[in-house]
Amino acid sequence: MPAADRRAERRTLLIDAAFELLGTEGSAGTTVRAVCQRTRLNPRYFYESFEDLDALVVAVYDRVVDELGVTVAVAQESAGKSAASRMRATIACTVEFVDEDRRRGRVLYVEALGNEALNRRRIEAGYRVIDAVAGTGAGDISRVSAAILVGGLSELLVAWLDGRIDVTREQLVDDATALFLALGRATAGIASQRRA
């Protein structure tokens, strides 16, 4: 196997191990030593791929965000043109994504709060999602609405995964979709009033 392929394979092993640790034991259990033990790699191989532990956990976060992005894109594509069906598809696939593998939810929504580098990446990712949701909408009110949607969904998922909101997955999707669509209608109403 060429050296570049071996390096890529080791990097993937390190990210896989860090995902498992971060998603189950949290930041406290995700150390360079623990990752190296789990992969059975010498620490020099860790530093061959990552400058430090922060760089590794950011790589884990980025991979989960990329996986979610692909999942959402596929769901939206199959949902058709209706804003309501696209909203429901987005919420449903996001809920399923974190519910099917709870480690993903922990990486995306919980562990970032305890790690400065990871939190910066979470904030950057949130801004990108806000920009995408706001699109070319109705000015500042569109961005306010998008920020509420993005932040609200994150907090909703944390509470639901933690058992503080006791509803089925289907009910969660139904309720969140209805509320988010109502916010969209309210946003359009406010924008219309401002133009009048």
LINFENMO-V156783 format. One record per residue. BURIAL is + if it has 9 or more other ideal C-beta (glycine too) atoms within 8 Angstrom, else -. Layout:
BEGIN
burial:BURIAL
burial:BURIAL
END
This chain:
BEGIN
burial:-
burial:-
burial:-
burial:-
burial:-
burial:+
burial:+
burial:-
burial:+
burial:+
burial:+
burial:-
burial:+
burial:+
burial:+
burial:+
burial:+
burial:+
burial:+
burial:+
burial:+
burial:+
burial:+
burial:+
burial:-
burial:+
burial:+
burial:-
burial:+
burial:+
burial:-
burial:+
burial:-
burial:+
burial:+
burial:+
burial:-
burial:+
burial:+
burial:-
burial:+
burial:-
burial:+
burial:-
burial:+
burial:+
burial:-
burial:-
burial:+
burial:+
burial:-
burial:-
burial:+
burial:+
burial:+
burial:+
burial:+
burial:+
burial:+
burial:+
burial:+
burial:+
burial:+
burial:+
burial:+
burial:-
burial:+
burial:+
burial:-
burial:-
burial:+
burial:+
burial:-
burial:+
burial:+
burial:+
burial:-
burial:-
burial:+
burial:-
burial:-
burial:-
burial:-
burial:-
burial:+
burial:+
burial:+
burial:+
burial:+
burial:+
burial:+
burial:+
burial:+
burial:+
burial:+
burial:+
burial:+
burial:+
burial:+
burial:-
burial:-
burial:+
burial:+
burial:+
burial:+
burial:+
burial:+
burial:+
burial:+
burial:+
burial:+
burial:+
burial:-
burial:-
burial:+
burial:-
burial:+
burial:+
burial:+
burial:-
burial:+
burial:+
burial:-
burial:-
burial:+
burial:+
burial:-
burial:-
burial:+
burial:+
burial:+
burial:-
burial:+
burial:+
burial:-
burial:-
burial:+
burial:+
burial:-
burial:-
burial:+
burial:+
burial:+
burial:+
burial:+
burial:+
burial:+
burial:+
burial:+
burial:+
burial:+
burial:+
burial:+
burial:+
burial:-
burial:+
burial:+
burial:+
burial:+
burial:+
burial:+
burial:-
burial:-
burial:-
burial:-
burial:-
burial:-
burial:-
burial:-
burial:-
burial:-
burial:+
burial:+
burial:-
burial:+
burial:+
burial:+
burial:-
burial:-
burial:+
burial:+
burial:-
burial:+
burial:+
burial:-
burial:+
burial:+
burial:+
burial:-
burial:+
burial:+
burial:-
burial:-
burial:+
burial:-
burial:-
END
